């Protein structure tokens, strides 16, 4: 494993955190893998709610805003995980990793949501 790994968390002021480790089985790499799995699992569970809530004619604006915030967070987490994994594939010699995403969209995905 070459280069830096984008971690699935940020600094308190929203800046990305990176890990420099040549050991894919290091304690921090394993912890990052666990957090990524948790984030993806939470996103998967969250996807069960929009259809029911959006189909309910009694859904309140506050409920819809709350759902929108949670979906935004889940999407941000999934994009960070995809970026991290794509960067690691590129470092391992897969030159087309990350080619589908323009660099400007990566910066926009890192911006804090304020929620």
Buried (B, 14 or more C-beta within 10 A) or exposed (E): BEEBBBBBEBEEEEEBEEBEBEEEEBEEBEBBBEBBEEBBEBBEEBEEBBEEBEEEEEEEEEEEEBBEEBBEBBBBBBBBBBBBBBBBBBBEEEEEBBEEBEEEEBEEBBEEEEE
